[in-house]
Amino acid sequence: MKSFLKILGLMLGILLLSAFLAPILFQFLPFKFERILNRLIMIFTLAAAVWAVAARRFSFPLEGLRWKGFGWRGFLSAFAAGFLTLISVSAVKSLLGMVSFDLSLRDPWAWTERILMSLASALVIGVIEELFFRGFIFSSLRKNRKVSFLAALILTNIFYSLIHFTGGKKVFIGPDPDFADSLKVLSAPLLNLMDWQAVLPGAVGLFLFGIILSILFARTGSLYPCIGLHAGCVFFLKMDGVLIRHEDRLPAWVFGSGQNYDGLIGWAAIILLGILLGMYYKSEKKLCSS
């Protein structure tokens, strides 16, 4: 628990330091105030992570980045599993009349650009989030003897799930922002979480997905299957706007939305994915160890 509290304290310090510096830098930089604040948070977070690992305040499982054992095979198989799972959910929804597949985009160059941009974005998101949530937070909690595996699993993935719903709310910032305006920008994302009826279906889906990613990392000892699975799902979501047209159907907690990881249908697909991956990587680990 102390490791988790240390992480929270470190993040609070980063937020306050960024909130203090953003109004000062706004006077000199030709960027929006919100962008300056967000970039400061990102820079300080990365710097703090590097410092914490270098100073051995927190540990990072470097063995999880070894290419031997789970390299391309682990990455590509998990990538395909994530992509095929979400597109299968869309196929089921198509049978229910909830979605239709759209192939109206004819330009091969436009398709190539969309695929490459979506793939690049998926890889960046997969690498960054898995290094942070599984490689840093989950591993740090697991190595603390006072934190059980179950507690590390739950704490990591509650954080992972809720962090995805802290965007979207905007606040008015005047021409001369100060520290109070920084706090307004920082507190605005919390308004999203207050709308729990809209957040809950997706939050449950992401929590289950995070559980699968964490167990996958614990079972294989490698981050590459986690990165592949994460990237495969993000790749589908990025391509979704081109390939699929959605029609909302209530109740949302049953049918979900266009994200395909919310609602009972999405939850069932994620759980089934976890079971299949657990069976596959159990045999894969035996092959790699032999």
Secondary structure as a PSIPRED ss2 file (coil, helix, strand):
# PSIPRED VFORMAT (PSIPRED V4.0)

   1 M C   1.000  0.000  0.000
   2 K H   0.000  1.000  0.000
   3 S H   0.000  1.000  0.000
   4 F H   0.000  1.000  0.000
   5 L H   0.000  1.000  0.000
   6 K H   0.000  1.000  0.000
   7 I H   0.000  1.000  0.000
   8 L H   0.000  1.000  0.000
   9 G H   0.000  1.000  0.000
  10 L H   0.000  1.000  0.000
  11 M H   0.000  1.000  0.000
  12 L H   0.000  1.000  0.000
  13 G H   0.000  1.000  0.000
  14 I H   0.000  1.000  0.000
  15 L H   0.000  1.000  0.000
  16 L H   0.000  1.000  0.000
  17 L H   0.000  1.000  0.000
  18 S H   0.000  1.000  0.000
  19 A H   0.000  1.000  0.000
  20 F H   0.000  1.000  0.000
  21 L H   0.000  1.000  0.000
  22 A H   0.000  1.000  0.000
  23 P H   0.000  1.000  0.000
  24 I H   0.000  1.000  0.000
  25 L H   0.000  1.000  0.000
  26 F H   0.000  1.000  0.000
  27 Q C   1.000  0.000  0.000
  28 F C   1.000  0.000  0.000
  29 L C   1.000  0.000  0.000
  30 P C   1.000  0.000  0.000
  31 F C   1.000  0.000  0.000
  32 K C   1.000  0.000  0.000
  33 F H   0.000  1.000  0.000
  34 E H   0.000  1.000  0.000
  35 R H   0.000  1.000  0.000
  36 I H   0.000  1.000  0.000
  37 L H   0.000  1.000  0.000
  38 N H   0.000  1.000  0.000
  39 R H   0.000  1.000  0.000
  40 L H   0.000  1.000  0.000
  41 I H   0.000  1.000  0.000
  42 M H   0.000  1.000  0.000
  43 I H   0.000  1.000  0.000
  44 F H   0.000  1.000  0.000
  45 T H   0.000  1.000  0.000
  46 L H   0.000  1.000  0.000
  47 A H   0.000  1.000  0.000
  48 A H   0.000  1.000  0.000
  49 A H   0.000  1.000  0.000
  50 V H   0.000  1.000  0.000
  51 W H   0.000  1.000  0.000
  52 A H   0.000  1.000  0.000
  53 V H   0.000  1.000  0.000
  54 A H   0.000  1.000  0.000
  55 A C   1.000  0.000  0.000
  56 R C   1.000  0.000  0.000
  57 R C   1.000  0.000  0.000
  58 F C   1.000  0.000  0.000
  59 S C   1.000  0.000  0.000
  60 F C   1.000  0.000  0.000
  61 P C   1.000  0.000  0.000
  62 L H   0.000  1.000  0.000
  63 E H   0.000  1.000  0.000
  64 G H   0.000  1.000  0.000
  65 L H   0.000  1.000  0.000
  66 R C   1.000  0.000  0.000
  67 W C   1.000  0.000  0.000
  68 K C   1.000  0.000  0.000
  69 G C   1.000  0.000  0.000
  70 F C   1.000  0.000  0.000
  71 G C   1.000  0.000  0.000
  72 W H   0.000  1.000  0.000
  73 R H   0.000  1.000  0.000
  74 G H   0.000  1.000  0.000
  75 F H   0.000  1.000  0.000
  76 L H   0.000  1.000  0.000
  77 S H   0.000  1.000  0.000
  78 A H   0.000  1.000  0.000
  79 F H   0.000  1.000  0.000
  80 A H   0.000  1.000  0.000
  81 A H   0.000  1.000  0.000
  82 G H   0.000  1.000  0.000
  83 F H   0.000  1.000  0.000
  84 L H   0.000  1.000  0.000
  85 T H   0.000  1.000  0.000
  86 L H   0.000  1.000  0.000
  87 I H   0.000  1.000  0.000
  88 S H   0.000  1.000  0.000
  89 V H   0.000  1.000  0.000
  90 S H   0.000  1.000  0.000
  91 A H   0.000  1.000  0.000
  92 V H   0.000  1.000  0.000
  93 K H   0.000  1.000  0.000
  94 S H   0.000  1.000  0.000
  95 L H   0.000  1.000  0.000
  96 L C   1.000  0.000  0.000
  97 G C   1.000  0.000  0.000
  98 M C   1.000  0.000  0.000
  99 V E   0.000  0.000  1.000
 100 S E   0.000  0.000  1.000
 101 F E   0.000  0.000  1.000
 102 D C   1.000  0.000  0.000
 103 L C   1.000  0.000  0.000
 104 S C   1.000  0.000  0.000
 105 L C   1.000  0.000  0.000
 106 R C   1.000  0.000  0.000
 107 D C   1.000  0.000  0.000
 108 P H   0.000  1.000  0.000
 109 W H   0.000  1.000  0.000
 110 A H   0.000  1.000  0.000
 111 W H   0.000  1.000  0.000
 112 T H   0.000  1.000  0.000
 113 E H   0.000  1.000  0.000
 114 R H   0.000  1.000  0.000
 115 I H   0.000  1.000  0.000
 116 L H   0.000  1.000  0.000
 117 M H   0.000  1.000  0.000
 118 S H   0.000  1.000  0.000
 119 L H   0.000  1.000  0.000
 120 A H   0.000  1.000  0.000
 121 S H   0.000  1.000  0.000
 122 A H   0.000  1.000  0.000
 123 L H   0.000  1.000  0.000
 124 V H   0.000  1.000  0.000
 125 I H   0.000  1.000  0.000
 126 G H   0.000  1.000  0.000
 127 V H   0.000  1.000  0.000
 128 I H   0.000  1.000  0.000
 129 E H   0.000  1.000  0.000
 130 E H   0.000  1.000  0.000
 131 L H   0.000  1.000  0.000
 132 F H   0.000  1.000  0.000
 133 F H   0.000  1.000  0.000
 134 R H   0.000  1.000  0.000
 135 G H   0.000  1.000  0.000
 136 F H   0.000  1.000  0.000
 137 I H   0.000  1.000  0.000
 138 F H   0.000  1.000  0.000
 139 S H   0.000  1.000  0.000
 140 S H   0.000  1.000  0.000
 141 L H   0.000  1.000  0.000
 142 R H   0.000  1.000  0.000
 143 K C   1.000  0.000  0.000
 144 N C   1.000  0.000  0.000
 145 R C   1.000  0.000  0.000
 146 K C   1.000  0.000  0.000
 147 V C   1.000  0.000  0.000
 148 S C   1.000  0.000  0.000
 149 F H   0.000  1.000  0.000
 150 L H   0.000  1.000  0.000
 151 A H   0.000  1.000  0.000
 152 A H   0.000  1.000  0.000
 153 L H   0.000  1.000  0.000
 154 I H   0.000  1.000  0.000
 155 L H   0.000  1.000  0.000
 156 T H   0.000  1.000  0.000
 157 N H   0.000  1.000  0.000
 158 I H   0.000  1.000  0.000
 159 F H   0.000  1.000  0.000
 160 Y H   0.000  1.000  0.000
 161 S H   0.000  1.000  0.000
 162 L H   0.000  1.000  0.000
 163 I H   0.000  1.000  0.000
 164 H H   0.000  1.000  0.000
 165 F H   0.000  1.000  0.000
 166 T C   1.000  0.000  0.000
 167 G C   1.000  0.000  0.000
 168 G C   1.000  0.000  0.000
 169 K C   1.000  0.000  0.000
 170 K C   1.000  0.000  0.000
 171 V C   1.000  0.000  0.000
 172 F C   1.000  0.000  0.000
 173 I C   1.000  0.000  0.000
 174 G C   1.000  0.000  0.000
 175 P C   1.000  0.000  0.000
 176 D C   1.000  0.000  0.000
 177 P C   1.000  0.000  0.000
 178 D C   1.000  0.000  0.000
 179 F H   0.000  1.000  0.000
 180 A H   0.000  1.000  0.000
 181 D H   0.000  1.000  0.000
 182 S H   0.000  1.000  0.000
 183 L H   0.000  1.000  0.000
 184 K H   0.000  1.000  0.000
 185 V H   0.000  1.000  0.000
 186 L H   0.000  1.000  0.000
 187 S H   0.000  1.000  0.000
 188 A C   1.000  0.000  0.000
 189 P C   1.000  0.000  0.000
 190 L H   0.000  1.000  0.000
 191 L H   0.000  1.000  0.000
 192 N H   0.000  1.000  0.000
 193 L H   0.000  1.000  0.000
 194 M H   0.000  1.000  0.000
 195 D C   1.000  0.000  0.000
 196 W H   0.000  1.000  0.000
 197 Q H   0.000  1.000  0.000
 198 A H   0.000  1.000  0.000
 199 V H   0.000  1.000  0.000
 200 L H   0.000  1.000  0.000
 201 P H   0.000  1.000  0.000
 202 G H   0.000  1.000  0.000
 203 A H   0.000  1.000  0.000
 204 V H   0.000  1.000  0.000
 205 G H   0.000  1.000  0.000
 206 L H   0.000  1.000  0.000
 207 F H   0.000  1.000  0.000
 208 L H   0.000  1.000  0.000
 209 F H   0.000  1.000  0.000
 210 G H   0.000  1.000  0.000
 211 I H   0.000  1.000  0.000
 212 I H   0.000  1.000  0.000
 213 L H   0.000  1.000  0.000
 214 S H   0.000  1.000  0.000
 215 I H   0.000  1.000  0.000
 216 L H   0.000  1.000  0.000
 217 F H   0.000  1.000  0.000
 218 A H   0.000  1.000  0.000
 219 R H   0.000  1.000  0.000
 220 T H   0.000  1.000  0.000
 221 G C   1.000  0.000  0.000
 222 S C   1.000  0.000  0.000
 223 L C   1.000  0.000  0.000
 224 Y H   0.000  1.000  0.000
 225 P H   0.000  1.000  0.000
 226 C H   0.000  1.000  0.000
 227 I H   0.000  1.000  0.000
 228 G H   0.000  1.000  0.000
 229 L H   0.000  1.000  0.000
 230 H H   0.000  1.000  0.000
 231 A H   0.000  1.000  0.000
 232 G H   0.000  1.000  0.000
 233 C H   0.000  1.000  0.000
 234 V H   0.000  1.000  0.000
 235 F H   0.000  1.000  0.000
 236 F H   0.000  1.000  0.000
 237 L H   0.000  1.000  0.000
 238 K H   0.000  1.000  0.000
 239 M H   0.000  1.000  0.000
 240 D H   0.000  1.000  0.000
 241 G H   0.000  1.000  0.000
 242 V H   0.000  1.000  0.000
 243 L H   0.000  1.000  0.000
 244 I E   0.000  0.000  1.000
 245 R E   0.000  0.000  1.000
 246 H E   0.000  0.000  1.000
 247 E C   1.000  0.000  0.000
 248 D C   1.000  0.000  0.000
 249 R C   1.000  0.000  0.000
 250 L C   1.000  0.000  0.000
 251 P C   1.000  0.000  0.000
 252 A H   0.000  1.000  0.000
 253 W H   0.000  1.000  0.000
 254 V H   0.000  1.000  0.000
 255 F H   0.000  1.000  0.000
 256 G C   1.000  0.000  0.000
 257 S C   1.000  0.000  0.000
 258 G C   1.000  0.000  0.000
 259 Q C   1.000  0.000  0.000
 260 N C   1.000  0.000  0.000
 261 Y C   1.000  0.000  0.000
 262 D C   1.000  0.000  0.000
 263 G H   0.000  1.000  0.000
 264 L H   0.000  1.000  0.000
 265 I H   0.000  1.000  0.000
 266 G H   0.000  1.000  0.000
 267 W H   0.000  1.000  0.000
 268 A H   0.000  1.000  0.000
 269 A H   0.000  1.000  0.000
 270 I H   0.000  1.000  0.000
 271 I H   0.000  1.000  0.000
 272 L H   0.000  1.000  0.000
 273 L H   0.000  1.000  0.000
 274 G H   0.000  1.000  0.000
 275 I H   0.000  1.000  0.000
 276 L H   0.000  1.000  0.000
 277 L H   0.000  1.000  0.000
 278 G H   0.000  1.000  0.000
 279 M H   0.000  1.000  0.000
 280 Y H   0.000  1.000  0.000
 281 Y H   0.000  1.000  0.000
 282 K H   0.000  1.000  0.000
 283 S H   0.000  1.000  0.000
 284 E H   0.000  1.000  0.000
 285 K H   0.000  1.000  0.000
 286 K H   0.000  1.000  0.000
 287 L H   0.000  1.000  0.000
 288 C H   0.000  1.000  0.000
 289 S H   0.000  1.000  0.000
 290 S C   1.000  0.000  0.000
